[in-house]
Amino acid sequence: MNYANTFLEVTGQNEEIIQILPTEIINFNLENKFTDIRGLTKSGKVVIIEGHVGILNDRHLIRYYGYHKDTFCDFSKEIKFIIACLSKGKNQKRLMAEENICFKPIVLELKKIKADKYLNKLRTKF
């Protein structure tokens, strides 16, 4: 939870996770660069933080939309879906909607974040 809440704080999201929810099976492979998280926030939303390596394209967005839709069906709560891209460039950013489910992910290109600004904040915190 500390990892997720620190990520939310550093990336400027105004949410705090109070309970981690089940997610896809965690892969302990050392090549896995990012641990995906799904959690319930103080505000009553579900936050999904999905790590993405490479350029984000329509194929990936369709898969993430399926995950978003399944989460909505499981919890019937507003969802904040964050895709943390480890790449920068031509990452797709688009909205997908179907009946009462709207998928509008927040796409963060982590390489554009000024790390020095947050490093001291993290050092102080921990």
Backbone bond lengths (Angstrom), bond angles and torsions (degrees), N, CA, C in turn:
res aa  C-N    CA-C-N  psi(-1)  N-CA   C-N-CA  omega(-1)  CA-C   N-CA-C  phi
1 M - - - 1.437 - - 1.539 110.51 -
2 N 1.332 116.11 -37.81 1.469 118.70 177.81 1.520 111.14 -60.46
3 Y 1.331 115.67 -41.90 1.463 121.48 178.52 1.533 109.94 -58.48
4 A 1.324 116.47 -49.49 1.464 121.47 -177.69 1.520 111.09 -65.21
5 N 1.324 117.55 -46.47 1.467 120.26 -178.09 1.521 112.33 -67.47
6 T 1.325 116.90 -34.28 1.462 119.66 175.81 1.522 109.69 -66.67
7 F 1.329 116.66 -42.31 1.467 120.51 177.20 1.530 110.34 -58.85
8 L 1.329 117.32 -46.15 1.470 121.17 -179.92 1.527 110.84 -61.28
9 E 1.320 116.67 -42.02 1.468 121.09 -179.98 1.526 111.31 -65.31
10 V 1.322 116.21 -48.02 1.465 121.35 -177.15 1.527 111.67 -63.68
11 T 1.320 116.99 -33.46 1.468 120.19 -178.32 1.522 112.76 -92.15
12 G 1.339 116.85 7.86 1.463 120.10 173.18 1.518 115.63 78.55
13 Q 1.317 117.84 19.26 1.464 120.95 177.84 1.521 108.33 -85.93
14 N 1.288 117.73 136.15 1.464 121.64 -177.60 1.528 109.89 -94.73
15 E 1.307 116.50 62.86 1.467 122.19 -179.19 1.523 108.89 -141.24
16 E 1.333 115.53 153.90 1.461 121.24 173.80 1.522 108.43 -135.73
17 I 1.309 116.45 123.36 1.460 121.62 179.81 1.528 109.08 -79.71
18 I 1.337 115.13 130.08 1.465 119.94 178.75 1.525 111.87 -109.39
19 Q 1.347 116.33 -15.22 1.463 120.38 179.02 1.521 109.27 -150.80
20 I 1.326 115.96 127.98 1.461 120.83 175.00 1.525 108.05 -78.89
21 L 1.317 116.20 134.05 1.470 122.40 179.26 1.529 109.48 -103.89
22 P 1.333 116.31 156.98 1.478 118.71 178.15 1.526 110.51 -58.49
23 T 1.304 115.11 144.60 1.459 121.46 178.94 1.523 108.50 -133.50
24 E 1.317 116.36 -171.68 1.456 118.85 178.26 1.525 109.83 -62.48
25 I 1.289 116.79 165.39 1.467 121.32 -178.69 1.528 109.59 -61.46
26 I 1.332 115.22 130.88 1.459 120.39 -179.50 1.523 109.24 -77.42
27 N 1.303 115.68 132.76 1.452 122.29 178.94 1.531 108.16 -97.44
28 F 1.312 116.85 117.77 1.463 120.37 -179.22 1.525 112.58 -86.77
29 N 1.310 116.64 14.04 1.454 122.29 176.76 1.533 108.52 -63.29
30 L 1.310 117.42 133.64 1.458 120.91 -177.75 1.526 113.05 -65.15
31 E 1.322 117.52 -14.36 1.459 120.47 178.17 1.525 111.69 -79.77
32 N 1.334 117.63 -13.10 1.453 121.16 179.04 1.528 108.93 -68.08
33 K 1.340 117.55 117.60 1.457 121.11 -173.20 1.526 113.28 -93.70
34 F 1.314 118.17 -8.76 1.462 120.34 -173.33 1.521 109.44 -153.57
35 T 1.314 117.37 132.83 1.458 121.44 176.61 1.514 108.90 -93.46
36 D 1.313 117.41 120.63 1.462 121.63 179.35 1.522 109.47 -73.89
37 I 1.324 115.14 147.69 1.462 120.49 -176.44 1.516 109.73 -135.59
38 R 1.328 115.06 143.61 1.457 121.92 172.25 1.524 105.96 -134.01
39 G 1.332 117.34 127.29 1.457 118.92 -176.38 1.511 113.08 -149.57
40 L 1.319 114.99 157.28 1.461 123.09 176.52 1.521 107.93 -91.12
41 T 1.333 117.46 133.89 1.463 121.26 -177.28 1.525 111.67 -100.77
42 K 1.325 114.47 166.88 1.471 120.92 175.86 1.522 111.26 -57.58
43 S 1.321 116.90 -34.79 1.470 121.40 -177.79 1.529 113.02 -78.26
44 G 1.342 117.04 -2.64 1.460 120.63 177.97 1.514 114.97 91.76
45 K 1.321 117.58 2.59 1.462 121.54 177.73 1.523 109.50 -87.67
46 V 1.317 114.82 165.53 1.461 121.05 168.47 1.523 106.43 -105.29
47 V 1.328 115.94 128.30 1.460 121.02 176.08 1.518 108.23 -106.76
48 I 1.324 115.18 131.57 1.458 121.34 174.17 1.525 106.71 -116.43
49 I 1.326 115.78 125.69 1.462 121.10 174.69 1.518 106.49 -113.39
50 E 1.299 115.12 112.79 1.469 121.96 -175.95 1.519 108.72 -113.69
51 G 1.316 117.48 119.83 1.457 121.51 176.40 1.515 110.35 -81.23
52 H 1.327 116.28 140.28 1.463 120.08 -178.58 1.528 109.74 -135.66
53 V 1.318 115.70 127.64 1.462 122.07 176.89 1.518 107.41 -104.21
54 G 1.307 117.66 136.69 1.463 121.13 -179.66 1.525 111.06 92.29
55 I 1.318 115.69 -178.38 1.458 121.47 -178.65 1.528 109.48 -78.62
56 L 1.310 116.48 130.75 1.463 123.72 -179.76 1.522 109.01 -77.64
57 N 1.338 116.73 123.40 1.463 119.23 179.81 1.534 110.41 -128.71
58 D 1.328 116.86 -177.16 1.468 121.51 -175.89 1.518 112.75 -59.10
59 R 1.315 118.18 -37.68 1.466 121.71 -179.84 1.531 110.14 -59.89
60 H 1.329 116.25 -43.17 1.462 120.50 178.81 1.530 110.78 -67.17
61 L 1.338 116.28 -43.10 1.468 120.01 -179.19 1.527 111.59 -61.63
62 I 1.315 117.36 -36.50 1.467 120.82 177.95 1.521 110.10 -65.33
63 R 1.325 117.41 -41.02 1.473 121.03 177.60 1.530 110.48 -65.48
64 Y 1.340 116.97 -43.65 1.468 120.27 178.79 1.526 111.33 -65.81
65 Y 1.322 116.54 -35.16 1.465 120.08 176.68 1.532 109.93 -61.96
66 G 1.328 117.45 -40.20 1.468 121.00 177.45 1.521 111.26 -60.94
67 Y 1.327 116.93 -40.71 1.464 122.45 178.16 1.537 109.90 -66.13
68 H 1.324 116.59 -42.16 1.468 123.00 177.09 1.526 110.31 -60.28
69 K 1.318 115.61 -46.66 1.472 121.70 -178.69 1.535 110.83 -63.85
70 D 1.326 117.48 -44.17 1.466 121.37 177.93 1.526 110.84 -61.46
71 T 1.324 116.69 -40.89 1.463 121.27 179.09 1.518 110.43 -64.46
72 F 1.336 116.96 -42.77 1.464 120.56 178.54 1.529 109.95 -61.63
73 C 1.322 116.96 -42.90 1.469 121.18 179.77 1.531 111.29 -65.90
74 D 1.334 117.72 -35.24 1.464 121.97 179.95 1.524 112.95 -72.23
75 F 1.346 117.54 -37.91 1.461 120.47 -169.86 1.526 115.11 -118.28
76 S 1.339 118.55 -15.38 1.473 122.94 -179.13 1.525 112.49 49.20
77 K 1.317 116.61 46.46 1.463 122.51 179.13 1.528 109.25 -130.96
78 E 1.337 115.34 159.90 1.453 120.32 174.85 1.526 108.42 -62.54
79 I 1.325 115.95 140.58 1.462 120.84 -175.78 1.522 110.05 -120.69
80 K 1.315 115.03 133.67 1.458 122.07 172.17 1.523 105.60 -108.99
81 F 1.320 116.88 109.80 1.462 123.09 -175.69 1.520 108.60 -104.00
82 I 1.320 116.14 117.59 1.460 121.55 -178.23 1.524 108.70 -114.18
83 I 1.324 115.66 124.81 1.459 120.73 175.89 1.531 106.93 -106.39
84 A 1.314 115.39 114.03 1.465 121.78 -179.76 1.524 108.18 -94.53
85 C 1.324 116.18 102.75 1.468 121.30 -177.83 1.523 110.46 -87.43
86 L 1.315 115.48 128.55 1.453 120.55 175.90 1.526 110.96 -85.64
87 S 1.328 116.00 1.95 1.458 120.64 178.38 1.519 108.04 -116.66
88 K 1.314 115.95 162.89 1.458 118.54 170.79 1.511 107.05 -131.25
89 G 1.287 115.29 151.80 1.456 118.99 -177.48 1.513 110.74 145.31
90 K 1.306 116.56 -128.89 1.464 121.55 -174.26 1.515 111.63 -93.87
91 N 1.331 116.91 53.93 1.457 120.85 177.77 1.523 109.54 -72.06
92 Q 1.323 116.22 130.29 1.463 121.93 179.21 1.523 109.86 -68.90
93 K 1.319 116.62 141.21 1.458 122.27 174.21 1.521 105.66 -137.22
94 R 1.325 116.10 111.20 1.456 117.09 -179.42 1.518 111.34 -153.91
95 L 1.309 114.95 161.71 1.449 123.67 -178.82 1.528 109.35 -96.24
96 M 1.336 117.25 142.75 1.457 122.48 173.74 1.521 106.57 -132.10
97 A 1.327 117.14 135.04 1.465 120.08 -178.14 1.517 110.74 -139.41
98 E 1.338 114.29 149.78 1.464 121.31 179.24 1.529 106.74 -155.98
99 E 1.308 117.49 118.09 1.471 123.35 -178.47 1.526 110.84 48.63
100 N 1.336 119.02 -113.77 1.463 120.17 -175.73 1.538 112.60 -100.62
101 I 1.322 117.77 14.82 1.467 121.32 179.87 1.530 108.75 -114.32
102 C 1.327 115.37 121.26 1.466 120.98 177.90 1.517 108.93 -117.97
103 F 1.304 115.98 123.34 1.468 122.55 -179.18 1.520 108.60 -108.17
104 K 1.319 115.43 105.57 1.461 120.96 177.99 1.524 106.86 -129.75
105 P 1.338 116.46 83.27 1.468 119.47 -174.81 1.526 112.52 -69.75
106 I 1.317 114.24 150.77 1.454 121.20 171.44 1.527 105.28 -91.61
107 V 1.321 116.74 117.82 1.468 121.04 -178.88 1.524 108.29 -102.82
108 L 1.321 115.53 114.36 1.462 121.59 179.68 1.521 109.15 -108.39
109 E 1.323 116.12 122.59 1.463 120.13 174.67 1.525 106.23 -92.27
110 L 1.320 116.27 103.68 1.458 121.79 -171.39 1.529 113.24 -61.78
111 K 1.321 117.14 -27.71 1.466 119.17 -179.70 1.523 112.13 -69.98
112 K 1.344 117.22 -14.76 1.466 120.59 178.77 1.526 111.67 -88.07
113 I 1.327 117.24 -10.45 1.459 120.60 -179.11 1.523 108.96 -80.70
114 K 1.307 116.68 132.43 1.468 121.45 179.61 1.526 108.84 -77.81
115 A 1.324 115.25 102.04 1.466 121.63 -172.52 1.523 113.14 -64.51
116 D 1.324 118.04 -36.62 1.468 120.32 -177.64 1.520 112.08 -58.90
117 K 1.317 116.23 -35.86 1.465 121.54 -178.91 1.530 110.85 -60.18
118 Y 1.333 116.18 -36.95 1.454 120.57 -175.24 1.514 113.51 -96.49
119 L 1.315 117.46 -19.29 1.456 120.53 -177.65 1.534 111.25 -60.82
120 N 1.317 117.32 -45.29 1.457 121.05 178.49 1.526 111.11 -64.85
121 K 1.310 117.00 -37.43 1.464 122.07 177.66 1.530 109.37 -61.34
122 L 1.324 116.71 -44.01 1.456 121.34 179.72 1.531 111.46 -68.44
123 R 1.319 116.75 -40.35 1.459 120.22 178.62 1.527 110.78 -61.14
124 T 1.322 116.28 -43.32 1.461 121.28 179.32 1.525 110.37 -63.35
125 K 1.296 116.06 -42.11 1.458 121.47 -177.05 1.527 111.49 -65.52
126 F 1.325 116.90 -40.36 1.457 119.53 -174.65 1.522 111.85 -105.12
